[in-house]
Amino acid sequence: MTGQRLVVVHPDAEVLAEAAAARLLTRILDLQSVRSPVHVVLTGGTVGIKTLAAVANSTVRHAVDWTGVHLWWGDERYLPDGDADRNETQARGALLDHLDGLPAGNVHPMPAADGEHDVDWAAEQYAAELARFAPEGSAAPVFDVVLLGMGPDAHVASLFPGHPAGTVTGRPTVGVRSSPKPPPERVSLTFEMIQASSEVWIIAAGAEKADAVSAGLAGADRATAPAAAATGTRLTLWLLDSAAASR
Ligand SMILES: O=C1O[C@H](COP(=O)(O)O)[C@@H](O)[C@H](O)[C@H]1O
C-alpha cells in the first residue's frame, strides 16, 4: 500500500533543513498526543545531518518526551565505533548528544565494524534488535517516520542503483558489499522494511541531485533510481531545495 505523495520545495538547503526539523518535531508531538512509543529512523548525508542539527537548535525539542521516542538508522557505513564517517557518530554530534532525557536504550545504532564480524552478521544483529521492539507476530516495529537522504545516483539508505542489495526480500536488513560510494561495506534497511513504514521523507538539496529527484518522482525503475521505490504506507514526502527540484 502506498499513501499520499507530497513534494515540498524550499529556497535553499538551510531553510530545507530547518523546515524538515520543524516538521519532524511536530510529527513526533502529534503522535505523542495519542500514543507512545514513536519510532523514527535517522539518515546520514549532508542535508540529513543538517536536519538533525536543526532539531538540536530548535527550542521545540523541549516539548518532546524523548523517553517515548526510539531512534533507528536507515543505513550505516560499516566502520569502527566512533569513526567520523559513521552515520551514528555524525548523528550523535549533531543531535543525540544534545538531547536531554533521551534514554541510551532508545538509541539503536547499527553495529560497528569490530574486525571480527562481517556485514551479514551486522545486518542479522540489527534485525534481531528490530525484532525486540516488534509487535507480536511482526519482525520489526512500524516506523513512524523514516528520514532518507538521497545521493546524486538516486540511492537511498545504502540501496544503490543496480546493486543486488536492492533486490533482497523477506528480511528487514541487508549487508552491503562493494558499495559504489565509499566505504564499500555497509548495512541497510531493505526496500521491504522501508515500504512498510508509515511515513517516508526523502530530503535532498543541491543541483547535483536534480536528475535523481526527477527520476525518483517520475517513478523510474528501482534498479535505476532506488529513491523511486522509497514509499510510505501513509505518506511519501519529498522535501527539496529549489536546486534539487530544478528539473
Ligand atoms: O552515504 C550515504 O549517502 C546518502 C546521501 O548523502 P549526501 O551527502 O549526498 O546527502 C545518505 O542518505 C546515506 O544515509 C549515507 O550513508
The ligand as a Tripos MOL2 file, in Angstrom:
@<TRIPOS>MOLECULE
LIG
   16    16     1     0     0
SMALL
NO_CHARGES

@<TRIPOS>ATOM
      1 O1         26.3590    7.5100    2.1400 O.2       1 LIG1
      2 C1         25.2780    7.9950    2.3380 C.2       1 LIG1
      3 O2         24.7960    8.9310    1.4840 O.3       1 LIG1
      4 C2         23.4410    9.3270    1.4360 C.3       1 LIG1
      5 C3         23.3040   10.7250    0.8330 C.3       1 LIG1
      6 O3         24.3740   11.5660    1.2270 O.3       1 LIG1
      7 P1         24.5500   13.0640    0.7010 P.3       1 LIG1
      8 O4         25.7910   13.5710    1.3840 O.co2     1 LIG1
      9 O5         24.6700   13.0330   -0.7870 O.co2     1 LIG1
     10 O6         23.3340   13.8280    1.1510 O.co2     1 LIG1
     11 C4         22.7950    9.1720    2.8040 C.3       1 LIG1
     12 O7         21.4190    9.2970    2.6520 O.3       1 LIG1
     13 C5         23.1260    7.8210    3.4250 C.3       1 LIG1
     14 O8         22.4920    7.6910    4.6980 O.3       1 LIG1
     15 C6         24.5770    7.7020    3.6100 C.3       1 LIG1
     16 O9         25.0000    6.5100    4.2020 O.3       1 LIG1
@<TRIPOS>BOND
     1     1     2 2
     2     2     3 1
     3     2    15 1
     4     3     4 1
     5     4     5 1
     6     4    11 1
     7     5     6 1
     8     6     7 1
     9     7     8 2
    10     7     9 1
    11     7    10 1
    12    11    12 1
    13    11    13 1
    14    13    14 1
    15    13    15 1
    16    15    16 1
@<TRIPOS>SUBSTRUCTURE
     1 LIG1         1 GROUP 0 **** ****
